[in-house]
């Protein structure tokens, strides 16, 4: 990965987004070429993309509606600027309903009807045979391009036609080794160490509802935080559906050992429950209440209220909820504008919109080389495999897309006076990047 890795903040130049818009329009003209039905899901007038997501479920109603909204926002954005390869972008939403069977059926449907899957947010994609061997219009088993937000299962993370916006912790080349190698973003741990010293210690709470997700969180928490700044006194496994009372033992452990650090790796409602229970029991020793991107949500602020004041939240994308960010960062403003003010804050929305921009970049490269009728799954997969430094025009902390490598950049926020405020870096429209911002760790989590 070519890293923009000098220490400190790097500017996300608004002109980059404007340049991308110009290149989009230019790449789609096709020099007057008459458009044809070049691939499954591609007609002379339309290009169909599928967003497969867990939405309508009794366990977590509306779970990944944000990803669906993000893909729809991307389609509106692209259609405002001429579409893809001169064609209107049409979104097909297929609900995977927190079911492995429904997820597989959704993939089969997308293979038959859509050009690609974008913003995928299905937790139970544990069989990718139908994705990897998806037959294209020419009858070849080319595979279905998949640019997801969520990849929890190893099979999905390591599928060769899958290009995650949030690269998995597992290094896929090591998946059959014992131990395996995991990667992560270390930037916030370095910040805590510098500000509070290396002796922070406390409790880690892991979401226990899905083993694959638990493994991912454990590898991230161990490598990113424990070895840098924040030792674990005790680990806890709780369900996202646990009541506040289930966090009583966590708070008691923190009180008993005078804990100065606490992190919940599960959904934001678990962090809210922990903070409310901590306040109820009068816990005052914690210096760092830590949370990842799942807490960057207006509902976190609304549900937590004054109880979550001081909470640190690590973001791997531009903090688009802030009007100052949207003023400094054109693509953040466009994301909110085309997705909707309320919808933009949904879980996975920014990642799903970014996934669309990755597809745009791949399609534009194909059009530049082969014209508007060169748009095939095979050609787009080849282009996706050549995109290394990718930052979604400044919406996403830069990742190595083709290499499935995590970013060494982040934005650290803190809840103050009922809102998210930038801590590192402070300037809107920037990310903090450092050469030490990523790590690798060996763990044996796959048996």
N, C-alpha and C positions, 0 to 999 in steps of 0.2 A: 504494500500500500504506500502510495506517495503521501506523506503526512504533511499537513500544514502545521508543523509540530514545534515551532518556536514557543518558548514559555510565554505565558500571558495570553491576552485576548487577541483574536483575529477578527477583523471586520467582515461582516456579511454584506457585501456591497450591493446596494439596491439596484445599481445599474446592471448587475448580473442577471437579475430577473427580467429586466427590460430587454437585455440582449437575447435571452432565451426566447422571449415572446417573438422577437423579430425572426430568429432562426426557425421557430415553429412555422410561421407563415411562409417563409421562403422555401422550407423543405417540402411543403405540401402542394406547391404549385404543379409539380410534375412536368413542367415544360409543355403543357397542353396535352399531355398523354391522356387518352381515354381510359377511365378507371374500369377495372374488371373485378369479378368475384375471384380474388386471388387465393383465398384460404377459407377454411371453416370459420364462420362468423364474420367474414369480410365480403360485403357486397359492393357494387359500384358506388353506393351512397352511404353505407353504414359500416361501422366496425363494432362488434358486440363484445363486451367484456363481462365476466361474471364476478360477483363478490359473494363468496361463500362464507357465512358467518353464523355463529350461535346467537340467536336473538330471542325467539319465542320459546322460552323454557319455563317450567314451573319453579325450578330451583333458583334461577336468576333472571327474571323477566327483563327483556331488553338488553341483555348482557353486552353484546358487541354491536348495538345499533350505531354506535359512533363510527365504526369502520365502514358500515354501509353508507352512512351520511358523508363520510370523507370521500369515498369513491364517487358518489353522486355529485359531490362538489367538484371533484376533478373533472368529471364529464362536462359539467356546466362551464367550467373554466376553459377547457379545451374547445368546446363548441363555440364559445365566444370568440376564440382566436383561430377559427378555421378548422377545428376538428383534428383528427389524426389521418395523415396521408390523404387529406382532402375529403375525408369521410366523417359523418356525424358519429360521435361516440354514444353508444346505447348501453345502458347498464342493466344486466339481469341479476337480481338478488335471489339467491338460493339459500334458504334457511337450513342450517345443519343441526339445529336444535339440541346441542350438547349430546349428540349421538354418533357413534362410530359408523353405524349403518347409514344414517342420514348424510353424514359427511361423504361417505363413499358414493352414495347415490348422486349427491350434488356434483362430485367430480366427474362422474360418468356423464351427467347431463351437460356440464360445462364443456367437456371434451367434444360432445356431439353438436353443440349449438354455439359455442363462444370461441373467440380467438385466443383469449388468455384469461387467467384468474388473477384478479388484482385486489389487494387489501384483505386477503384471506384471514379469517379470524375464527377458526374452528379448533377446539381443544383436542378433539379425538380423531385426528387424521393419522391413524396408526397403520393404514394400508395405502400405499401410494402406487400400487401396480397399475391402476387405471390412469394415473397421471403420467407416470414415466413412459408408458407404452401407448399413450393416446395417439390414434391414427389421424394424420392430416388429410387434406383434400386429395393429395396424390396417392393416398393409400399407404404411406410409410409411417412406421411407428416412431414418429419424431418426438413425441412427448408434448405435454401441455405446459406452456409458460405459466409460471406461478410466482407472483411477487407479493408475499404475504406480510401481514402484521404479526400474526401469532404462529409460532411453530413450537409446540410443546413436545411432541413425540419425536424420537430419534429418526424414525423412518422419514418423517416429513422434513426435519431439519437437514437431513443428508441426501434428500432426493436431488438428482442432478439438474432437474428443470425448475428447481425452487431457488429463489433469490430473496432472502428475507430482508425486510427493512430494519428489523431488530436482530442482528446476527446472533445465532445461538451461542450459549456458553461452550458447548461441546465442540472441540476441533474434530470434524468428522473423520479425518484420516486416522484418528486414534480410537474410533468407536469400538473396535474389536480387540483393543489392547487392554491389559490390566496392569496398572491403572490407566484411565483415560486422561487426556489433557483438556483442560477447560480454560477459557479466556474470559476477560471481563474488563470493565472500565473502572479505573482506580482513582479517578480525579477527586471525588468527594472525600475519600479516605485520607488523601494527602492534605486536603484543606483542614479536616478535623484535627489531624496530627499537628499541623503547624499552629493552629489556633488554640487547641486545648492540651497539647502535649501527647505523648505516646502511651500514657497510662489510663486512658479511657477503658472502661470495662462495664459489662452489664448483661442484658438479655436479648436474645434473638427469637422471634416468633415466626415460624414457617407455616404457610398454608398447607394443610395436609390432605386436601380434597383430591389432588391428582399427583401421583408419584412423579411423573415426568416434570411437572412444574415445580414440585418440591426439590427435585434434583437440581434443576436449573437455579433456583433461588439459593440452595445450599452452596453450590459451587461459586455463585456470585458473592454471597455473603462471606464465605470463608476466605476466598482469594482477595476480594476487594477491600474488606474492612478489617477482619480479624488480624491478618498478618501485617497490616499497615499501622493501625491505630487503636483498634477497639476490641479487646479480648472478650470472649464469651465466658461469663460465669455459669450460664445455664441456657440450654435451648428448649424451646417449647414447640409442639406441633398442635395446631388448632384449625378447625374448619372455618371457612368464611362465614358460615351460618351460626357460629358460636355466639351466645349472648354475652353481654358485658361481664356477667358474673364469672364466665370462664377465664377471664383475664386476671382474676383475683390472685391466683398463685404466681403469675408473672410479676405483678406489682409487689407481692410479698417478698419474692426472691430479690427484687431490686432493693427493697427496703432493708432486708436482712444483710445484704452485702454492700450496702451504700453505693449501688450502681450508678454510674455516670453516663451510660449510653444505653439506648434501646432502639431496636428496629423491628418492624413487622414487614415481612416480605410479601404478604398476601394482599388482598383487596383493601382499598382505602377505608372501608367501613370497619375493618379490624383495627386499624390505627386509631380511628375515632373511639372505638370501644376501649382500647388500652389507655388513651389519654383521659377519657372520662373516669375510668376506674382509678387511675393514678391520682386524679384530683380528689375523688371521693375519699381515698385513703390517705391523703395528705402527703404523697410522695414528693420530695423536693430536691433529691440528690442528683437527678438526671440533668446533665449539661447538653447532651445531644439527643434529641428525639429525631430519628432518621426515617426517611421514606423515599422510595423511588418515584418514577414517573406516574405510578398509579394514583398518587395523591394530588397530582396537578389537575384538579377538577373543581369546578365551582361547588358541586355538591359536597365535597370534602369540607370546604369552608362553611357551608350552610349547616351540615350535620354536626360538625365539630364545634362551631361557634368559638367562644372565648377559650374553650378547653384545649384547642389545638394551637393556640398562640405560641410562637417560638419554634414551631415544627419546621425542620429542614426538609426540603423536597428537591430531589435531583432530577433535572430534565435533560433529555438527550435530543430535544428539539427546541426551536425558538418559543419562548413563553408568550404565545399569541393572544392570550386573554388580556394582556396589558396593552392599552391603547398606545402607549409610548413605543412598544415593540412594533406594533403595526405601522406606526408612523416612520420608524427607522428601517423596516424590513418589508419590502414590497410583497414578497411571496407570502409572508405571514398575513398581511392585510388581504391578499387575494384568497388565501385559504378560508379566512373567516367570511369574507364577502360572498363567495360562491357556495360555501357549505352552510352558512347561516350562523348568526350570532349565538344562538342557543345550541344548535347542533354541533358546532365546531369543538365544544368542550367535551364531547362524548369520548368514551374509552376507545383509543386506537384511531381516532379520526385523522390526526396529523400524520401518523404513519401510513394510513391508507391513501391519503392524498399524495404523500411522497411516493408511494408505490406506483401511482398513476404517472407521476413525473418520470419515474425510471422507465416505464413502458414507453412514454413519449420520446425519451432520449434514444431508446433502442429503435423505435419505429422511424424516427427522423434520420438516424444513421443509415437504415436500410433504404429509405427513399432517396437519400443523397447518392447512394451507390447504385441502386437498381431501379429507381423510379417508383411511382405509386403502386405499380402492379407487382413489385418485388416483395411486397409485405406478406411473408409467410411465417409460420411458427418457427421453422428451421432457421430462417434468416434472423428473426428477432432473438432466438435463443443464442445464436452466435454473437450477436451484438451485446446481449446481457452479459455474456461471458467475457466481454472485453471492457466492461465498465468497472473501473477500480475505484478511483476517488469519486464518491457520489454524495452530494449534500442537498439534493432537491432544491436547487436554486437558493439555498440558505435557510430552508425550513428545518432541515435535519442536521444534527451534528455529523460531520463527514464520516462515512464508513467505506470500507473496501467491499463493494457490492459483489463483484465476481469472486473475490477471495473469501467471502463470508467472515470478514474481520471486523471486530467492534471498533468504535470510535475512541480516540484519545482526547475527545473534547466533550464539554458539558456546560450546562448553566445550573448553578446552585441557587436555589431560592429559599426564602424563609417566610413563614406566615407572621405578619405583623399588622396589628390593627385590622384584622379581618380580611387581609389581602396578601397575595404573593409579592414579595419584594426581592429584587436581584441582590445576591450577595457576592457571587463570583461568576463572571465579571459583572461590574455594575452598569456598564454602558449598554443601552438597548441596541439590538442588532448585531451582537457579538457573541462568540463562544470563547470559553477558556480552554486552551489546548496545551498539553505538555508532553514531552517525550516519555515521561514516566506514567502517562495517563492510562496505560493498559497493563495487564499482567497475564501470566499463564500459571496454572497450578495443576498438579497431578492428583487425581482422586479416583477411587474405584467405586463408582456409583451404579454401573451397569452390570447386572449379573444374569 
